């Protein structure tokens, strides 16, 4: 009778222990920021954005140079012009400055929109690869281990190498 009780208690403890182990979730981590940075598509997108930024910068710089030239011209001619003409010229310069500011703001908005257009598919591709690798390896949760996102200890499985392999780089 004592052996039966011991076997029953041992069996209950074994079932409880295996149930507890099975109930725990498998967790992995990945530095998503590093993954995105190393993706060839991201490098190409960043190069395209840099080229677009240089174009906008050159246009705005050209306008600024033109404004400076007009300002210098108007300053030099101010003594030979009437007060009314000088006021018109000052208003013209202010309008020109406003146009430059508007162009700068439009360029910033266009850059942000282009960045979203370029980065969204890359981010989606990375997410899909992470999900595929996590599912294949049986992980239920994957935590982003990018710097500054509050992951303090990362002793678990790092999926970065497997995801990079899945993406082909």
Order of alpha helices (4+ residues) and beta strands (2+ residues): alpha-beta-alpha-alpha-alpha-beta-beta-alpha
